[in-house]
């Protein structure tokens, strides 16, 4: 699976490494992504999500059910 947050849709960005002599080479800026298990009360089941740190804050703010519903509407799940 790719490095994309399932709640916020954030993915890695592409940029440049810049050396002391200003020589530029391509690199990726990865997101702070980790796998976490949540207990989904409405479905009475454990689910595993690949989630960023910002996605975890969204779940804490809105609740798991609302965050999953919002991610499904935007097409991240």
C-alpha positions in Angstrom: 0.0 0.0 0.0 1.2 3.5 -0.8 2.2 6.2 1.7 -1.1 8.0 1.9 -3.1 8.8 5.0 -6.5 7.2 4.9 -8.2 10.0 6.9 -6.7 13.2 5.5 -5.4 12.0 2.1 -2.0 13.5 2.7 0.8 11.9 0.6 4.5 12.3 0.1 5.8 15.5 -1.7 8.7 15.7 -4.1 11.4 18.2 -3.8 15.2 18.7 -4.1 18.2 17.9 -2.0 20.4 21.0 -2.3 24.1 20.5 -1.7 26.6 23.1 -0.5 27.5 23.7 -4.2 23.8 24.2 -4.9 23.6 21.0 -7.0 20.0 19.7 -6.9 18.9 16.1 -6.8 15.4 14.8 -6.4 14.1 13.5 -3.0 10.8 12.8 -1.3 9.4 14.4 1.8 7.5 11.6 3.5 4.6 12.2 5.8 4.5 11.1 9.5 2.6 7.9 8.8 2.0 4.9 11.0 -0.4 2.0 11.4 -2.9 2.2 14.2 -5.8 0.0 15.4 -9.1 1.6 16.4 -12.2 0.2 18.0 -15.2 1.2 15.9 -18.2 1.2 18.3 -20.9 1.6 15.6 -19.6 -1.5 13.7 -18.5 -3.3 16.9 -15.2 -4.2 15.3 -11.5 -3.3 15.4 -10.1 -1.6 12.3 -6.6 -0.9 11.2 -5.8 2.4 9.5 -2.7 3.9 7.9 -2.9 7.3 9.5 -0.7 10.5 9.7 -0.3 12.4 12.9 -2.6 15.1 11.6 -5.2 12.3 10.8 -5.0 11.2 14.5 -5.8 14.8 15.6 -8.8 14.8 13.2 -10.1 11.6 14.8 -9.6 12.9 18.3 -11.5 16.1 17.3 -14.4 14.7 15.3 -14.6 11.1 16.5 -13.8 8.0 14.6 -17.2 7.6 12.9 -17.4 11.2 11.6 -13.8 11.1 10.4 -14.3 7.8 8.5 -17.5 9.2 7.0 -15.7 12.4 5.9 -12.8 10.5 4.4 -15.2 8.2 2.5 -17.0 11.2 1.0 -13.8 12.7 -0.2 -12.6 9.3 -1.6 -9.6 8.7 0.7 -10.8 5.3 1.9 
